Amino acid sequence: MTHSADPGRIAPLMGRLWAPLASVTTRWQDKTNAQIAVSIAAASIVPARPRIVIQIYKGNYSHQLIQKSLVFAVNFLRQDQLHLVKAFGFVSGRHQDKLAGVARRTGASGSPILTECWGYLDCRVVNAMDGGDMTCFLAEVLEGDVLDQGEPLWWRNARRMLPPAWAEEWEQKLAGEMAASLQRMGDINYSA
Ligand SMILES: Cc1cc2nc3c(=O)[nH]c(=O)nc-3n(C[C@H](O)[C@H](O)[C@H](O)COP(=O)(O)O)c2cc1C
């Protein structure tokens, strides 16, 4: 299949589909972790049965943990929590405890819930779809709350607030991940 679309024309549309910045936390056995995600969407029209879908890249340590535990929480960041984008989103938790010193409690799913955030949804995975480079998890919301007034932090605003050294670090990481995604995204297992 050929792709004739101009990426520059499409980027502003794609950018508007990202959710507010969230710290995705999970626990499997005695291991906990947090990463950043923006590919999150509501996936239920029944208020009493809220569901979301989230895309987690297979190279992430969080992917390993979520695939085993089938639980996670999305903790949407406040406007003053830009530092967590770097702490959770620029490095992997494979060899370090990214949640050390971060205020949290354990949610209904067993996942860590950040006690300092804009609001959270604690979730249990009910199904998953292979996206090649990532897995798309459908999850039911077990509990959630809004903890802060005002707006959460959006990437389109946050990226303009990044110090130049952080922006450079992110661009380098992203370039590596885009190359890895391009290699893997066609490699989809269509089995149920
Ligand atoms: C602004 C931003 C948005 C991101 N969005 C996602 C996302 O939607 N899904 C995802 O899997 N990773 C996303 N990431 C990348 C992960 O947060 C990042 O690779 C992280 O280091 C993975 O950590 P882990 O290996 O400890 O799981 C995003 C990172 C940033 C900075």
The ligand as a Gaussian input file, in Angstrom:
#p B3LYP/6-31G(d) Opt

LIG

0 1
 C        5.153000      13.548000      25.701000
 C        5.311000      12.050000      25.733000
 C        4.278000      11.246000      25.296000
 C        4.402000       9.848000      25.307000
 N        3.353000       9.075000      24.918000
 C        3.468000       7.724000      24.993000
 C        2.337000       6.895000      24.715000
 O        1.237000       7.366000      24.420000
 N        2.492000       5.544000      24.799000
 C        3.704000       4.969000      25.146000
 O        3.784000       3.752000      25.248000
 N        4.783000       5.740000      25.404000
 C        4.681000       7.095000      25.364000
 N        5.747000       7.884000      25.683000
 C        7.069000       7.262000      25.894000
 C        7.310000       6.647000      27.267000
 O        6.794000       7.441000      28.310000
 C        8.825000       6.479000      27.447000
 O        9.353000       5.690000      26.398000
 C        9.237000       5.916000      28.784000
 O       10.606000       6.158000      28.962000
 C        8.952000       4.436000      28.929000
 O        9.329000       4.060000      30.238000
 P        9.430000       2.557000      30.746000
 O       10.444000       1.840000      29.878000
 O        9.908000       2.711000      32.165000
 O        8.082000       1.955000      30.646000
 C        5.624000       9.264000      25.736000
 C        6.660000      10.084000      26.203000
 C        6.509000      11.467000      26.214000
 C        7.626000      12.319000      26.746000

